Amino acid sequence: MATSILQHPDSPSPVYTGQLIHPELCQGQDVAGCHVRELLAAGRGSNMITALRVDLPPGRVWSPAAFDLETIVVVFNGRGELHLGQEHHALLPASTAYAPTGTPFRLSAVPTFPLTVYLWRASLLPDRRPSRSPLLVSTLWDETTSFRPKVGENETMAPATMHFLHWPGTGSPLLCLHCGIQQPGQMFPVHVHLRSEELFIAFRGEGDCFLNGKWQPMVAGDALYAPSGLLHGVRNAKPDGEPFVTCGGPTPFDPVLYRLADLSPEVK
C-alpha cells in the first residue's frame, strides 16, 4: 500500500520492534490498594519511555515512588482529583496533566467512582531546558492548537485532526501529548520519527493502527509503541459511526511535526 511520510526513514534499523499492547495481558501489581500495570519500561522494550496504567478503586490514592521523571497523565475513565505541586485539579475522562521533573503529584479517586489513568514517563535529556511556566493541565478536547496534515496523493482517506495539548508551545521540553480525532473515513498518515520513539493509546472507539508493516485492529485501552525509524499510523476505515480517538506523541517531541503545522518547536 502507499504510505504518506512525514519523514523519510534514513536511520539504522531500530533496536526494538513495534508493540501493540493490550493492558489486560500486562503483568500488574497492587500498590496502596490500586492496580498498576506496566505497559512499557525504559531499557526493557523501549529506549526512553516507561508507561503505566493505574486503576484506582473509589476513594483510593496513588502516587509514583519517585518524581525524577517528566510525566504525562491522561484520565481514561472515572472521576478524581490531582494534586500537582501546589495546585489542585478535578479530574474527569479526557483530563490531562503534565508533571515536570521534580514536581510531586498524587492522584485520587472520588469516594463514589473508580479512576483509570494512563501515564508515560521519561528522563529529561541533559540538553533540554525546562520551562519556567509550563501548562500543567488540559483536556483532550482542547482545540486551541490543532493541525490537519496533508495526505499523499495515492491515499484514499481524508486527513484527521490533531490537537496539540502539551508540547513545546505550552512549555514541555521533552514529552508531548497530541489527540487525534479520526472520524469515519479519516486517517493520520503513516509516518516515521527518525530520532524519537512514539507511544499512544486508543482513547475511544475502534480503528486500525499501522505497525510492523501491516494494519492491525486497535480498540479503546490498547497502546501502541513505535521505536525510532519504524513506520506507524492510525485510521478509521469505517464508513460511518463514532470517531476513533487516540492520544500520545513522540519522545523526545519531534520538531518536524510542528514545522509542518507552521508552529515554532521552541520551548516556551
LINPEHU-V677374 format. One record per run of one state. SS is the DSSP state (a for helix, b for strand, c for the rest). FROM is the first residue (numbers start at 0). TO is the last residue. If there is no record, write none. Layout:
SS;FROM;TO / SS;FROM;TO
//
This chain:
c;0;17 / b;18;20 / c;21;21 / a;22;24 / c;25;26 / b;27;30 / c;31;32 / b;33;41 / c;42;42 / b;43;45 / c;46;48 / b;49;55 / c;56;59 / b;60;61 / c;62;68 / b;69;77 / c;78;78 / b;79;83 / c;84;85 / b;86;90 / c;91;93 / b;94;98 / c;99;103 / b;104;108 / c;109;113 / b;114;121 / c;122;135 / b;136;138 / c;139;144 / b;145;147 / c;148;156 / b;157;158 / c;159;159 / b;160;165 / c;166;166 / a;167;169 / c;170;175 / b;176;181 / c;182;184 / b;185;190 / c;191;195 / b;196;203 / c;204;204 / b;205;210 / c;211;212 / b;213;218 / c;219;221 / b;222;225 / c;226;230 / b;231;235 / c;236;242 / b;243;250 / c;251;253 / a;254;259 / c;260;267
//
